[in-house]
Amino acid sequence: MYKIISIFVVCFLLIGCSIGRKGLPRNKQEKYAPDLLETNKIGNSNITHRDFFIQRALIDLENDGSKISLLANIKHKRTGEYLISIRFGSIEAGRMYFNADTLLINDRINKVVYYGKPDFIYKRLGFSPGLFPLIFGDFVKGETDNAILNCKEHSAEYVTSVKGLNIKYIIDCLNGKAKEVIQQGSLNNINSQIRYDRFFEAGNIFIPGEIYLRNIEPVFNMKLRIEKIESPWSGNIEFVPGKGYELKELK
């Protein structure tokens, strides 16, 4: 049971209006001044501020010496709702829905619907659901006040506390987006690391086309490639539990 749940959670953690992909033009890269960055303005280009639909994402997951490749799609509403579908080839393994206070997982293989609170994800992986926008390369504002960052060699560092976790951003001053995010432990050791590459335009907002995640505990590595996205998106999210499925609570 927990193996199925972990696959859903891990896949989502690595996943982050045009349909398709566009290159990053130079004039867009210079949206922010190359010498200084204001943290309040960096978040203005967050894709999670709007509704979007990642129609196709390719995922390579490595854990305990084994590798698995998956397909995923994800729907997001700016209200904080998510619906993720995971496929093994042409077979849909299940779906996961969550918002601020609800977590639902439809396990189509074992015909079980799991229900609980989003905090279950933190208990299993040590990653707060409030940090999910980081997966898409978004800037999650910390508990500190607005800061002015100095750029050196087109990069700036910003360390803050987000949802009770220590987060270090390495920001590309040419496009105002994070190129690396590190979750640090109490001794400034690395608990998890996300790198972003191959940025492209989706509805006048730049997002990473490739996301690489390295997690220390539990240990896993993942690469996600966004193949097709619709942003902005005007659809709806609906979680439909399987008929006659067994209900189990996540604790």
NUVOMAR-979737 format. One record per atom (N, C-alpha, C): residue in three letters; x, y, z. Coordinates in pm, whole numbers, plus 50000, padded with zeros to 5 digits. Layout:
BEGIN
ALAXYZ ...
This chain:
BEGIN
MET500834987950000 MET500005000050000 MET500865012550000 TYR501825013450094 TYR502635025450102 TYR503545027149981 LYS503865015849913 LYS504675017049793 LYS503925024949687 ILE502635021849668 ILE501815029249571 ILE501725043949609 ILE501495046549739 ILE501385060349785 ILE502695067849763 SER503815061349796 SER505115067849781 SER505405071249636 ILE505005062549543 ILE505195065349401 ILE504445078049363 PHE503195079449410 PHE502425091349380 PHE503095103849435 VAL503475103249562 VAL504045114949627 VAL505375118849564 VAL506255109049543 VAL507555111849485 VAL507415117449345 CYS506525111649264 CYS506345116549128 CYS505875130949127 PHE504965134149217 PHE504485147949219 PHE505565157549264 LEU506375153449358 LEU507445162049407 LEU508445165449297 LEU508535157249192 LEU509495159849087 LEU508855165448960 ILE507645165148956 ILE507035171148841 ILE507125186648857 GLY507185201548897 GLY506895213548871 GLY506175212948802 CYS499535315147726 CYS499035301947702 CYS499475297847563 SER500595287747598 SER500955280947476 SER500945266347506 ILE500615258647405 ILE500695244247420 ILE501935240047344 GLY502875233347415 GLY504135230147353 GLY505235237947422 ARG506415238947359 ARG507575244647421 ARG508175255447332 LYS508685265947394 LYS509355276547321 LYS510715279047383 GLY511655283547303 GLY512965286847356 GLY512905299647438 LEU513945302347512 LEU514025313947598 LEU514725325347525 PRO513985335347473 PRO514615346247398 PRO515405355447490 ARG516395361947435 ARG517285370447514 ARG516545382047578 ASN515605388147508 ASN514935399747566 ASN514105396047687 LYS513615383547692 LYS512875379047809 LYS513815376247925 GLN515035371947895 GLN515965368948001 GLN516295381448082 GLU516245393048022 GLU516655405248088 GLU515465412648150 LYS514475404848197 LYS513315410748262 LYS513725418348387 TYR514685413048462 TYR515175419348583 TYR516565425048559 ALA516875435748631 ALA518205441748618 ALA519255431548661 PRO520395430848589 PRO521395420648620 PRO522185423348747 ASP522075435248806 ASP522865438448925 ASP522115436049055 LEU520805438249055 LEU520025437049178 LEU518715429649150 LEU518255422149250 LEU516965415549243 LEU516185418349370 GLU514895420849356 GLU514025422949472 GLU513155410549488 THR513215404249605 THR512535391449623 THR511015392649606 ASN510435404049640 ASN508995405649623 ASN508565404649477 LYS509445408449386 LYS509105408549244 LYS509375395049177 ILE510265387149235 ILE510605374249173 ILE509355365349165 GLY508545365349271 GLY507365356849274 GLY506255361149181 ASN506355372949120 ASN505315377549028 ASN505195368648906 SER506245361348873 SER506225352648755 SER505975338048790 ASN505415335448908 ASN505095321648947 ASN503955316048863 ILE504145304048809 ILE503085298048728 ILE501925293248816 THR502175290648945 THR501095286149034 THR500175297549074 HIS500415309649025 HIS499465320649045 HIS498315319948946 ARG498365310148856 ARG497305308548757 ARG496935293648747 ASP495855290748676 ASP495465276948649 ASP496305271548533 PHE496745258948544 PHE497465252848432 PHE497225237848429 PHE497555231948314 PHE497375217548294 PHE498605212148222 ILE499425204448296 ILE500555197548235 ILE499985184548176 GLN499875184248044 GLN499195173147978 GLN500075160847962 ARG501395163247958 ARG502295151847943 ARG503635155048007 ALA504055146548099 ALA505355147848163 ALA506005134048170 LEU507285133448139 LEU508035120948146 LEU508865120848273 ILE508825109948348 ILE509485109148476 ILE510405096948481 ASP511635099048521 ASP512575088048547 ASP512905088448696 LEU512605077748765 LEU512785076948910 LEU513785065948943 GLU514745069049031 GLU515745059449073 GLU515755058349225 ASN515645046149274 ASN515575043849418 ASN516095029949450 ASP517025029149547 ASP517585016349590 ASP518125008049474 GLY518785014649379 GLY519385007649268 GLY518435003649157 SER517145006049173 SER516165002849069 SER515685015549001 LYS515315014348874 LYS514845025748797 LYS513475022748738 ILE512665033348727 ILE511345031848669 ILE511015044448591 SER510345042848476 SER509925054148394 SER508405054848394 LEU507875066848409 LEU506445068948422 LEU505995080448334 LEU504685080948311 LEU504045092348246 LEU503105098748348 ALA502985111848342 ALA502115118748437 ALA501455130648370 ASN500305134448423 ASN499735147548392 ASN499235153648521 ILE499175166848526 ILE498795173648649 ILE497975186048618 LYS496865187248689 LYS496015199048679 LYS496165207248806 HIS496215220448791 HIS496395229348906 HIS495445241148896 LYS494815244449009 LYS493995256549019 LYS494685266149114 ARG494575278849085 ARG495275288949166 ARG494795289049311 THR493665282649339 THR493165281649476 THR493965271649559 GLY494885264449494 GLY495715254849566 GLY495275240449550 GLU494455237549448 GLU494015223949420 GLU494925217449316 TYR495185204449336 TYR496005196849242 TYR495335183349214 LEU495435178849090 LEU495005165449053 LEU496085159348964 ILE496685148249009 ILE497795142048938 ILE497385128048895 SER497695124748771 SER497455111348718 SER498795105048682 ILE498995092548723 ILE500235085248697 ILE499935072948610 ARG500735071148505 ARG500545059848415 ARG501835051748401 PHE501685038648391 PHE502755029548352 PHE502425025348208 GLY503055031848111 GLY502695029447972 GLY501285034247946 SER500425025447898 SER499035029347868 SER498095026947985 ILE498615021648096 ILE497785018248211 ILE497835029248316 GLU496685034648353 GLU496635044548460 GLU496675037348594 ALA497745040148674 ALA497885033748804 ALA496965040048907 GLY496725053048893 GLY495855059648989 GLY495945074648978 ARG495225081249068 ARG495195095849071 ARG495325100749215 MET495895112649228 MET496005118849360 MET495455133049353 TYR494605136349448 TYR494035149849460 TYR494385155349597 PHE494735168249602 PHE494865174449734 PHE494675189449722 ASN494245194949835 ASN494175209449852 ASN494745212549990 ALA494365223650049 ALA494975227850176 ALA494685218350291 ASP493555211050287 ASP493195202650402 ASP492755188550365 THR492865184550239 THR492385171350198 THR493395164450106 LEU493615151650129 LEU494435143350042 LEU493655130850007 LEU493505128349874 LEU492785116649825 LEU493635109549722 ILE493745096349732 ILE494505088349636 ILE493625076949587 ASN493445076449456 ASN492645066049394 ASN493585055449336 ASP493765044449406 ASP494635033549365 ASP493835024149275 ARG494015025849143 ARG493225018249047 ARG493715003749035 ILE494945001249075 ILE495474987649066 ILE494854978649173 ASN494824983849298 ASN494294975949409 ASN492854979449446 LYS492274988749368 LYS490874992949388 LYS490634997849531 VAL491475007549571 VAL491375013449704 VAL491425028649690 VAL490605035649768 VAL490675050249780 VAL491205053649918 TYR492365060149921 TYR492975064550047 TYR492585079050071 TYR492325082550197 TYR491955096250230 TYR492685100550357 GLY492965113550365 GLY493645118650483 GLY493955133350467 LYS494965137950540 LYS495385151950538 LYS496685153250459 PRO496915164850396 PRO498155166950322 PRO499415165450408 ASP499275167250541 ASP500425165650630 ASP500995151550624 PHE500205142050575 PHE500705128350558 PHE501955128350468 ILE501975137150368 ILE503115137950277 ILE504365142350353 TYR504195151950444 TYR505345156550523 TYR505855145250614 LYS504935137750672 LYS505335126850761 LYS506135116250686 ARG505765113750559 ARG506425103250482 ARG507735107750420 LEU507785120550375 LEU508945125150299 LEU509655137150361 GLY509055143150464 GLY509685154850524 GLY509605167250436 PHE508645167450344 PHE508495178450250 PHE507105184150265 SER507015196950304 SER505735203150329 SER504955205250199 PRO503645201850196 PRO502845204450077 PRO502855219150034 GLY503055228150130 GLY503125242350097 GLY504315246050011 LEU505275236949997 LEU506455239349915 LEU506335233449775 PHE505215227649741 PHE505055221449610 PHE505315230949493 PRO504975243849503 PRO505295252749391 PRO506775252949353 LEU507645249249448 LEU509075248749415 LEU509355238749304 ILE508535228449293 ILE508765218249191 ILE508655224249052 PHE507855234549036 PHE507675240848905 PHE508625252648885 GLY509595254148975 GLY510535265148964 GLY510005278249018 ASP508895277949093 ASP508325290249149 ASP509085294549273 PHE508925307249305 PHE509575313249423 PHE508555313949535 VAL508795306449643 VAL507905306549759 VAL508475316349861 LYS507715326549891 LYS508205337149980 LYS508455331650119 GLY509575335550176 GLY509935331150310 GLY509325339750418 GLU509715336850540 GLU509175344050655 GLU509895357250680 THR510995359650608 THR511725372150623 THR511095382850535 ASP511425395450563 ASP510885406450485 ASP511495406750346 ASN510945415450262 ASN511475417050127 ASN512965420450134 ALA513725414450043 ALA515175416650043 ALA515645420849904 ILE516705428549901 ILE517375432249777 ILE518625423549764 LEU518705415949657 LEU519795406649639 LEU520825412249541 ASN522085410549574 ASN523175414649486 ASN523545403149394 CYS523625405849266 CYS523985395549168 CYS525495395649144 LYS526065383849147 LYS527485382149116 LYS527595371449009 GLU528175375248897 GLU528285366148782 GLU526915360648744 HIS525925369648743 HIS524555366748700 HIS523815357248793 SER524295355548918 SER523595346949014 SER523475354049149 ALA522425350649223 ALA522225356149357 ALA521745344949448 GLU522135345649575 GLU521705335749673 GLU520775342149774 TYR519785334449817 TYR518815339249914 TYR518455327750007 VAL518705329350135 VAL518415319050235 VAL517295324050325 THR516265315850344 THR515135320050424 THR514465307750486 SER513475310050570 SER512695299350630 SER511315299150564 VAL510935287650511 VAL509645286150444 VAL508925274150504 LYS507765276450560 LYS506965265650619 LYS507775257750723 GLY508635264950798 GLY509425258750902 GLY510665251650854 LEU510975252550724 LEU512155246150668 LEU513135256650617 ASN514425253550627 ASN515455262650576 ASN515655260350426 ILE515425270750348 ILE515495269750202 ILE516545279550149 LYS517395274550062 LYS518405282849996 LYS518115283249847 TYR517885295349795 TYR517655297149652 TYR518955301749585 ILE519235296449468 ILE520255301949379 ILE519515306749255 ILE519495319949236 ILE518645326149135 ILE519465331049017 ASP518975328448898 ASP519575333548775 ASP519115347948756 CYS520025357348766 CYS519655371448757 CYS519235375548616 LEU519545367648516 LEU519175371148379 LEU517695368948352 ASN517095359048416 ASN515675356848393 ASN514825357648519 GLY515455360148635 GLY514705361748759 GLY514065349048810 LYS514575337448768 LYS514025324548812 LYS515095316648887 ALA514645308148980 ALA515585299649053 ALA516165289248958 LYS517465287248966 LYS518075276448889 LYS518455264748979 GLU518375267049110 GLU518625256349206 GLU517995260049340 VAL517405250249406 VAL516815252149539 VAL517305240849628 ILE517765244449749 ILE518305234749842 ILE517555235649974 GLN517065224250021 GLN516485223550156 GLN517595219450251 GLN517905228250346 GLN519025226150435 GLN518585220950571 GLY519455212950633 GLY519215208150767 GLY519685218250870 SER519615214550997 SER519985223551106 SER521465227051104 LEU522285218451044 LEU523725220851035 LEU524125225650896 ASN523145230950822 ASN523335235750684 ASN523725224550588 ASN523475212150628 ASN523675201050535 ASN522515200450437 ILE522715193750325 ILE521685192950221 ILE520755181250249 ASN519445184350264 ASN518435173850278 ASN517855169950143 SER517635179950058 SER517165177549923 SER517615188949834 GLN517685186249705 GLN518195195949610 GLN517405194749480 ILE516965206249428 ILE516245206549300 ILE517015215649205 ARG517295210649084 ARG517915218748980 ARG516955220048862 TYR517015231748797 TYR516105234748687 TYR516915237648560 ASP516365233248447 ASP517065235348321 ASP516055236548207 ARG516545241048089 ARG515765241847966 ARG514455249347986 PHE514555261948031 PHE513375270148052 PHE512685273047919 PHE511355273547924 PHE510575277147806 PHE509375285447849 GLU508695291247751 GLU507595300347779 GLU506265293047775 ALA505445295347879 ALA504095289847885 ALA503155301047927 GLY502495307247830 GLY501585318247860 GLY502285330147919 ASN503415334147859 ASN504195345847902 ASN504885344048037 ILE504945331848084 ILE505675328648206 ILE506685317748173 PHE507905319448223 PHE508945309748196 PHE509005299348308 ILE509025286748266 ILE509115275648361 ILE510195265948313 PRO510745257948403 PRO511765248248362 PRO511145236548286 GLY511785232748176 GLY511325221248102 GLY511855208248159 GLU512965209248235 GLU513545197548299 GLU513825200748445 ILE513445191548532 ILE513625193148677 ILE514345180848729 TYR515385183148806 TYR516165172148864 TYR516085173249016 LEU515705162449082 LEU515605162649227 LEU516465151649287 ARG517225155549387 ARG518025145949465 ARG517595147149610 ASN517085136249665 ASN516605136249803 ASN517485127149887 ILE517785131450010 ILE518705123950096 ILE517975113650182 GLU516835117450241 GLU516105108350331 GLU514605110250311 PRO513905100450247 PRO514465088250190 PRO515285091150064 VAL516185082250030 VAL517085084549918 VAL516385081349786 PHE516345091049697 PHE515885088649561 PHE516345100049472 ASN516435097249343 ASN516755107149242 ASN515675106749136 MET515385118549080 MET514335118848981 MET514595129648878 LYS514235126448755 LYS514285136248647 LYS512895137248586 LEU512425149548571 LEU511115151748511 LEU511255160848391 ARG510625157248281 ARG510645165348160 ARG509215168748121 ILE508895181548119 ILE507565186148079 ILE507495186547926 GLU506595178547869 GLU506475177547724 GLU505375186347667 LYS504305188147743 LYS503175195747691 LYS502425202247807 ILE502135215147794 ILE501435222447901 ILE500485232547841 GLU499365234347905 GLU498405244847868 GLU498335254747983 SER498725267247955 SER498755277748057 SER498565291347991 PRO497545298948033 PRO496535295548135 PRO495585284748084 TRP494895278648180 TRP493975267648151 TRP492635270748215 SER491545267448148 SER490205271348195 SER489355259348236 GLY489965247748252 GLY489185235848288 GLY488895234948437 ASN488265224048475 ASN487895221548615 ASN488595209048667 ILE488675208048798 ILE489255196348864 ILE488145188748934 GLU488105175748909 GLU487115167348974 GLU487755153849005 PHE487695149949131 PHE488205136849173 PHE487035127249179 VAL487085116849096 VAL486015106949092 VAL486525093749150 PRO486105090049269 PRO486565077349329 PRO486005065449251 GLY486765054549250 GLY486305042749179 GLY485065036749244 LYS484155031949163 LYS482925026049214 LYS483235013049285 GLY482775011949411 GLY482954999849488 GLY484344998149546 TYR485185008949541 TYR486545008149595 TYR486505007849747 GLU487465001249806 GLU487605001049952 GLU488165014449999 LEU487685019250112 LEU488175031750170 LEU489165028850281 LYS490325035750278 LYS491315034150383 LYS491865047950422 GLU492025050150553 GLU492515062950601 GLU494025063050607 LEU494615074350567 LEU496065076350575 LEU496395082550710 LYS497285076350784 LYS497625081350918 LYS499125082950930 
